[in-house]
Amino acid sequence: MAVDKLNKTAGGQVTELGVPRRDLVLLLAGLPLLGLLLGLALPRLARWASGSPVLPWRDGVEFVGRLDAPWQTALVMAAGLVAGLLLAFVALAQTMTVKLGDERVTVEQDDDTRTFERADVSAVFLDGRQLVLLGADSGELARGRHEARPAELARAFRAHGYPWREADPHAALFRRWIPGTPDLPAEVHALLAARKAALRRESARDARELVETVRGLGYVVRDEKSEQYWRPLTGA
């Protein structure tokens, strides 16, 4: 179940939507186990690959292939285990967690916590695997990957009185960003160029902060594959 808890508070019932338990077990157990097995197999794979006449990073591959002592194998396996754990925690940190109440919703993402009043949320929907909350001005309050099933998300938001939508109600207004187009102010072009650079270096926090800055200038930004799309705000 993706709905982890139902808690009673002074303001009513609170629904916590996090990573489903099954996915949590796969992340915290599966990735470290995969890293462990990869560490065990890596020296053997390196010895096999070193026989190839065309081999990039040959010195490094041959070095790994020489790690055949038991203590060396144990070290490589330990490194794989640690790498798997780190990947699991990074994946968990990037996944959005939502606490739903009848009066407000709290979103936790990338070590950042934000709370929005229900009256300030004009629409909630899924854009692929990303959960999106729109404000009264049609700007994005929050956007992030959520692992819950769509039906569970819809049921939870509707149960607390939020305006769940089956799709983005403003999708038809989006246009692909083309640098220098006269439809956008120069300041917005500069911000979108900076955001493109942030996405290239995989800085999710910087990219999100730039989206909020663009929103302050009257525009909404979203991504499709490697392209940025924009639309004007439509609400008050």
C-alpha positions in Angstrom: 0.0 0.0 0.0 1.2 3.5 -0.8 -0.9 5.1 1.9 1.4 4.5 4.8 -0.5 5.9 7.7 -3.8 7.5 8.8 -3.3 9.7 11.8 -5.8 11.6 13.8 -4.9 15.2 14.5 -6.7 18.3 15.8 -7.5 19.3 12.3 -8.9 15.9 11.3 -7.4 12.8 9.6 -4.0 13.0 8.0 -3.0 10.7 5.2 0.7 10.1 4.6 1.6 9.1 1.0 5.1 7.8 0.7 7.1 5.0 -1.0 5.1 1.8 -1.0 6.5 -0.8 1.3 7.2 -3.2 -1.5 9.3 -0.6 -3.3 11.0 0.4 0.0 12.1 -3.2 0.5 13.3 -3.5 -3.0 15.4 -0.3 -2.7 16.9 -0.9 0.8 17.5 -4.6 0.2 17.7 -5.1 -3.5 20.2 -2.4 -4.4 22.7 -3.3 -1.7 22.4 -7.0 -2.6 23.0 -6.1 -6.3 26.0 -4.1 -5.3 27.4 -7.0 -3.2 27.0 -9.4 -6.1 28.5 -7.0 -8.6 31.5 -6.6 -6.3 31.9 -10.3 -6.1 31.7 -10.7 -9.9 33.7 -7.6 -10.9 37.3 -9.0 -10.6 36.2 -12.1 -12.7 34.6 -9.8 -15.3 37.7 -7.6 -15.4 39.9 -10.7 -16.0 37.6 -11.8 -18.8 37.5 -8.4 -20.4 41.3 -7.8 -20.2 41.7 -10.4 -23.0 40.0 -8.1 -25.5 42.4 -6.4 -28.0 40.3 -3.2 -27.9 39.7 -2.2 -24.3 39.2 1.3 -22.9 40.8 2.1 -19.5 42.9 -1.1 -19.8 45.1 -0.2 -16.9 42.2 0.2 -14.5 40.5 -3.0 -15.8 43.6 -5.0 -15.4 44.1 -3.7 -11.9 40.7 -4.8 -10.9 41.3 -8.2 -12.5 44.3 -8.7 -10.3 42.2 -8.4 -7.1 41.9 -12.1 -6.5 43.0 -12.4 -2.8 40.1 -13.2 -0.4 40.6 -9.9 1.5 40.7 -7.9 -1.8 37.5 -9.6 -3.0 35.9 -8.8 0.4 36.9 -5.1 0.0 35.4 -4.9 -3.5 32.2 -6.6 -2.3 32.0 -4.1 0.6 32.4 -1.2 -1.8 29.6 -2.6 -3.9 27.4 -2.9 -0.8 28.1 0.7 0.2 27.4 1.9 -3.3 24.1 0.1 -3.4 23.1 1.6 -0.1 24.0 5.1 -1.3 22.0 4.7 -4.5 19.0 3.5 -2.4 19.1 6.5 -0.1 19.5 8.9 -3.0 16.5 7.4 -4.7 14.5 7.8 -1.5 15.6 11.4 -1.1 14.4 12.3 -4.6 11.0 10.7 -4.1 8.2 13.0 -3.0 6.4 12.3 0.3 3.0 13.9 0.9 1.0 14.5 4.1 -2.6 15.2 3.3 -5.1 16.9 5.7 -8.5 18.4 5.1 -7.1 21.9 5.5 -3.5 21.7 4.2 -1.0 19.5 2.4 2.7 19.1 3.2 5.2 18.1 0.6 8.7 16.7 1.5 11.2 16.5 -1.3 15.0 16.8 -1.6 15.3 17.6 2.1 12.9 20.4 1.6 9.4 20.7 3.3 6.7 23.0 2.1 3.1 23.3 3.3 0.1 24.6 1.2 -3.4 25.4 2.3 -6.1 23.4 0.5 -7.8 26.6 -0.6 -4.7 27.6 -2.4 -4.6 24.4 -4.5 -6.5 24.7 -7.8 -5.6 21.3 -9.3 -3.7 18.1 -8.6 -2.8 15.6 -11.3 -0.2 13.2 -12.5 2.2 14.1 -15.3 3.7 10.7 -16.2 5.1 9.5 -12.8 5.3 13.0 -11.4 2.7 14.4 -9.0 1.9 18.1 -9.7 0.0 20.6 -7.5 -1.1 23.8 -9.1 -1.9 27.1 -7.2 -4.7 29.6 -7.6 -2.7 31.4 -10.3 -2.2 28.1 -12.2 1.5 28.0 -11.3 3.1 24.9 -10.0 3.3 24.7 -6.2 5.0 21.3 -6.3 6.2 18.7 -8.8 8.0 15.5 -8.1 8.1 11.8 -8.7 5.8 9.7 -6.5 5.8 6.0 -6.4 2.1 5.4 -5.3 -0.4 4.0 -7.7 -2.4 6.6 -9.6 -5.7 5.3 -8.2 -4.4 5.5 -4.6 -3.2 9.1 -5.1 -6.6 10.1 -6.7 -8.6 8.4 -3.9 -6.5 10.0 -1.1 -6.7 13.6 -2.6 -10.4 13.3 -3.3 -11.1 12.0 0.2 -9.6 15.2 1.6 -11.5 17.5 -0.8 -8.6 18.4 -3.2 -9.4 19.1 -6.9 -7.9 16.0 -8.5 -7.7 16.1 -12.3 -7.1 13.2 -14.7 -4.6 15.4 -16.7 -3.1 18.9 -16.7 -6.0 21.3 -17.3 -3.7 23.8 -19.0 -1.7 21.3 -21.1 -2.8 22.9 -24.4 -1.2 26.2 -23.5 2.4 24.9 -23.4 4.9 25.8 -26.0 8.5 24.5 -26.5 11.2 27.0 -25.4 13.2 28.4 -28.3 16.0 30.7 -27.1 15.5 34.2 -28.3 11.8 33.9 -29.3 10.1 37.3 -29.0 7.2 35.7 -27.1 9.2 35.7 -23.9 11.0 38.5 -22.0 14.8 38.5 -22.1 14.9 37.9 -18.3 12.8 34.7 -18.7 15.1 33.5 -21.5 18.1 34.0 -19.2 16.4 32.0 -16.4 15.5 29.1 -18.7 19.0 29.0 -20.1 20.3 28.8 -16.5 17.8 26.1 -15.7 18.9 24.1 -18.8 22.5 24.2 -17.4 21.2 23.1 -13.9 19.4 20.1 -15.5 22.6 19.1 -17.3 24.5 19.0 -14.1 21.6 17.2 -12.5 21.0 19.9 -9.8 17.3 19.3 -9.1 17.2 21.9 -6.3 18.6 24.7 -8.5 16.2 23.7 -11.4 13.2 23.9 -9.0 14.3 27.3 -7.6 14.6 28.7 -11.1 11.1 27.4 -11.9 9.8 29.3 -8.9 11.6 32.5 -10.1 10.1 32.1 -13.6 6.7 31.7 -12.0 7.2 35.1 -10.2 7.5 36.6 -13.7 4.2 35.1 -14.8 5.2 31.8 -16.5 5.1 28.1 -15.9 7.8 25.7 -17.0 7.7 21.9 -17.5 10.0 19.3 -19.1 9.4 16.8 -21.9 12.4 14.6 -22.3 15.3 17.0 -22.7 13.2 20.0 -23.8 11.7 22.8 -21.7 8.1 24.0 -22.3 6.5 27.1 -21.0 3.1 28.7 -20.7 1.7 31.9 -19.2 -0.1 31.9 -15.8 -3.8 31.9 -16.3 -5.2 32.4 -12.8 -5.6 35.5 -10.6 
